[in-house]
Amino acid sequence: MSAGTTAAREAHDVIRVPDAAALPGAGWGELVGPEDFFQTPRWLAVQERNSGTTMDFLVRRRAGRPVAALVTAWADDSVPWLLARPDAMLARAVADEEPEAAARLADTAGGDPAALLPSLVCGGRHLGRTRPLAAPGTLPADVAALVAEAERLAADRGAASVCFPHVDERDTGLVELLRERGYRSHPSAHYAWLPIPPGGWDQFLAEMSKHRRRRVRLERRALAEAGVDVRVEPLTADLVPRLGRLDCNLLRKYGNPASPEHSAGLIAFIAEVMGDDVMVSVARKDGAVIGFGMVLRSRSRGREEWFGHRAGFDYDAQGKLPLYYDVLYYRVLEAAAAQGVTVLHAGIGSVEAKLARGCLASQEHSYLLRLPTADGGRAAR
């Protein structure tokens, strides 16, 4: 091989970064866009600690500079993040009779969702817009090189499948690439976001239907009469133990394994890593915290956007009080507008209710590639 050929390969390669702590030095942060908060080096450090599995960080370089990147996580039946695990997602889609789900059960999973495990989950295991990172001017070939390297990594480890769990229909280049490479898909979720109106809360309320506007006012009156106070504030150490218990409540309600101690430890670590860029919308009744929502601040390429993340409630204290949207939506919108934030990301779930409250939404799909394995799909990390 000539020296010129060697130099060309080194200038257009995919490197593996050893851990999240090394991402800033690899130029990862230069590739993050305004909607990619959950793929920032800081947040990937949180995920690395909380994932319970192996994570890999792939960077595509061209002419010695990073131009695209892809995060992957190893998913087997031990990982608890069911909303981004391909077997659980497919089983849920089949149960909900989603279009194409039955076909994927037959042609990709061979009739058993568990056959997709172990899987290499790509693009981030966060709930919405799982995709490669790309700098302005990134070429389709750069993204293709990352996907090819992920597939090679998955095959070397004996994975049964590769999965991009929440590919947004707006990411047309990625959709086209995955289809060309033989991936098959089924609907996974709707992703919702709210452009913050320039006039803030007053404009938001005025643009609602008369019926919805009356409903919101009645909900707020009910909270006021019950003595509930909701406000957005910094995440402080004294809040952590209580928030850990409430976070655990919500996780257990939806069938996820959880403990107050683990939740509190994670929330404390998020506070340590994120500093002033993590806030909480807190509901108190008679001085006791009965509900919360976590809000994460993203600043990238001259824009500030907020992301809703974790939440939890004291369901006994809440009773029939309409806490959910005031804590996770209305109070956050008010605070965001006051600080000049452009977008509030509401994530997946409850899409009809979010649309009724002014959100926009897009369809997301889980993209699956079944791999041949010599050991029946069981592999070491």
N, C-alpha and C positions, 0 to 999 in steps of 0.2 A: 504493500500500500504506500502510495507516495506521501510525502510530507504535506502536500497541498490537500490531499483527500482527508488526512487525519485532522488538519486544522479546520476543514469544513465541517467534519462531524462534531468536533468540539464546540464549534460556534452555533450548531443547531442540535441541541441535545435536550434530554429530560434528566434532571437530577432529582435525587430523593433527599429531602431535608430531614435530619435525624429526629427532631422534635419541635414542638411549638415554640420553645424558647429561641430556637435558631432561625425562625421565620423572618424576623426583621432584617437580619444580616443577609438573607437570601433575596431581599427585594420584594417579599410577598406583599407588604403594605402598599407598594406602588400600584398593585393590580386591583386593589379593592375599590369598587364603585359605591355610590350612595346606598344601594339596596343590598349590599353584601356585608352588612354588619356582622352576621353570624359566621363570616369567614375572615374576620380580622384576626391578626395574631393574638391579640388579648383574649378574644372570645374562644379561639381555638385552644388556648391554654386552659380555659375553663372546661371545654369539652374533653380535652385530653385527660384531665383529672377525673371527669365524671363519666366517661364513656364505658368503662369497665372492659375495654378491649384494645386491640392494636389499632393505631391510626397511622396513616402514611401521608406525607405531604410531597407532592410532585410539582416540580417547576420546569417549565419549558423555557429554554434560553435561545435567543437568536442574536448572533453577532456579540455574544458575551453578556447580553442583557435579558432580564426576565420579561417575557411577553405574555405568559399565561400560566395558570396553576390549577391544581386539582387536589382536593383533600379526599381521602378514602378512610373507611372504617370497616373492620372485620365484624360481621354479624353472624353469630350462631344462636342456638336456642337458649343461651345463657344471658344474652344482653336484654335489658328490660325496656328499651326504647321501641315499643311496639308500633308507634305511629310512623316509623321510618324503617321497619324491618320487613323485607319483602314478603315473607310467608304470611305474617299477620295482616299486612296491607291487602294481599290478594284474597285471603280468607274473608276479610271484612267486605271487600268489593263484591265477592260472590254472594255473600249473605244479603247485601244491599241491592243485588241484581243490577249492578252497574254495567253499562254497555262494555262489551269485549272481555269482561271478567271471566265468564264461563269459558270462553275460547282460550284465554291465557291459562286457566286451570288445566285445560286439556293439552294444549300444544306446547306450553312452556314448563308447567309443573308436573305433567304426567298424571294429573288427577289428584295430586297431594301437595298442598302448599309447602309442607315441610321439606319436600324434595329440593326446594330452592336454597336450602341451607347446607353448609355455610355459604355466605354471600359477601362479596366485596361491595359495600355501599359507597357510591361516589357522589361528589358534588356537595357534600355536607349532609349530616343527618338531621339538620334543623328542619322545621316544618314550613317549607315554602321556598321556591326558587333554588332548588339544588342544582348547581351548575358549576362549570369551571369559571375561574376568574380570568379576565382578559384586559390587557391594556388597550387604550385607543390604538387602532391600526393593527391589532392582532389578526393574523391570517387564519382561514379555516384549517390549513395544514398544521398550525400550531396546536389547535384544540384536538385535531385528529391524532396528533402524536401523543398527547396526554391520555386520551381515551385508549389508544392502543397499548400504552405502557401499563395502564391500570388493568387491562384485560390480561396482559402477560403476567403481571403480578398475581392476579387472581388465579390464573391457571397454574403457576408455579407453586402456589400454596394449596392447590387442590380444592379450590372453591367450586361449588355447584352452579353458581350464577354470579353475574355482575348486575347491580341495580342502581339506577338513578331514581330515587323515590318520589321526588316532587318536581318534575320538569314542567315549567310554566309554558303554556301555549304561545306566549309572546317571544320565547327564546327559539325563534324559528330556525336559526342556524344549527343549534344543538339538536333540535327535533329531527332535522333533515339528516344530520350526521349519524345519529343513533339508528334511524331507520335504514340508512345505507349499510350500516354495519350489522344489520340483522336483529336489532332489538325489537321486541314486541311490547305493546303497552296496554294499560287499562287506566281508567280514571282513578285518581288517588285523593284529590281534595279540590276545594276552591280556595284561592288565596285572596284575601280582602285587604284593601288599604283605603285610607281617607285623605284626599287632598285637603289641607287645612284652609278654610275660606279666609280671605284677607280680613273680613270683618269679624273673625273669631266666633265665639259662642253665639252672639246675637244674630249674626248672619246664618250660622248653621241652623239655629232654631227657626228663623224666619223662612228658610227654604224647605222646611219640612211640610208635609201635608197638615191640614188643620187637625185631622184626627190624631196624627202622630205627635204634633206639638202639644195637644191637650193631654195625651198620654204621658209624655215626658214631665209635664208640669205636675200632674197628679202623682207620679212616682216620686218626684223630688219633695212634694208636700208630705207624702207618707213618711219619707225618711226624716224630714225635719220634725214632724209631730212625734216620731218615735225617739227623738233625741240623738239621731245618728249624724255624726260629722265626718265628712270625707274631704281629704286634702292630699295634694302631692307634696312629698317632702323627701329629704335625703334618707338614704338607707344607713341607719346608725346601728352600732353594735348592740344597744339595748333592745332593739326591735327583733333581732335575729332569732332568739329562741321561740318567741311567739309565732313569727312568720314561718318557722320551720314546722311547727305543729299544724298550722293552717294549710301549708303547702302539702303536707302529708295527707291531710283530710281529702283534698281534691284528688290527689293521685290515687288513693285507695278507692274513692268513689267510682273511678273509671277503670278499676281493675288492675292498676299498676302496683307492683311491689314498692313499698315505701316505709320509711321510719322517720320520726321527727328528728332524730339525731343526725341522720344522713342529710335530710333536707336543710337543717340548720347549718351543718358544716358546709354544704354547697353554697348556700346564700351568703355565709360569712366570707367564703373564698371569692365569690362574685364581687362583694363589696371591696375586698382587698385589691382585686385586679382592676376593677372598673373605676374606683374612686368616685369623682363627681359625675361620671357618665352613667351611673345607675341611680334611679329614683324609685320610690314606691308611692302608689296611691293607696292611702290607708283609711279604712272606715273604723270609727270608734263609737261605741255606745256605752254611756256611763263611764267613760274613761278606758274601757277595755277594747282592744283591737279585735274586731270580729270579721274583718275581710281585708284583703290587700291584692294589688296587682303590681308587678314589677315592670318598670319602663327603662329601656336602654337607649342611650343617646348615640347617634352615629353622625360623625362629621367627616365628609369626604368630598373632594372635588368642588368645594365651595358651597355645599348644601348641608343642612342639618335636618335629619329625619329621626323620628322616634319609633321604637319597636316595643310592642307589648310582648312580655315573655312569660313569666310564671305568675301564678295566682293561687289564692286559697281562701277558704271561708270557714267560720264556725257555724255549721249548719243548724245547730240547736238555737244559738243566739239569733241567727238570721231569720229563722222561721219563714214567714211569707213576705218579708221585706224585700223590695226590688233593688237589691244591692248590686247585682252583677254589672249592669251597664253604667251605673253611676260611678262605680269604682274603676272599671276597666276601660271606660269609654268617655263619658261626659266630662268628668273632672280632668282626665288626662288631656282631652281636646282643649279645654279652657286654658290649662297651663301651657300647652304647646303653642297655642295661638298667641299667648302673652309673650312668648320668647321668640316668636318669628319662625317657628318650625314650619316646614313646607308640607310634610307628609307624616301621617300616623299610620303605621303598619299594624293591622288588626289580626293578621295571620289566618289560620285555617279554622274551620268549625263554625257552626251557627250562621251560615252564609246568608240565609234568607233574612234573618234579623239584622245582620250587618248592612245588607242592601237597603233595607227599610230605613236605616239610620244614616244614609248618605254615602256609604262605602261604594267603591268600585270593586270588581272581582274578576278573576280570570281562572280558567280551568287548568288544573295540573294533572299530570299523568305519571304513573310509575312505569319506567322503561326497564325491561328485563332482557338479559341475554343468558341463555342456558349454556353452560360449559360442560364438555365431556370430562368425567373424572374417573380415575382408575380405581378409586377406593370407595365408591358408592357415595361420594359427596362428603365424607368425614375428613377433616384435615386439621392440622395443627396451625396455630397462628403464626 
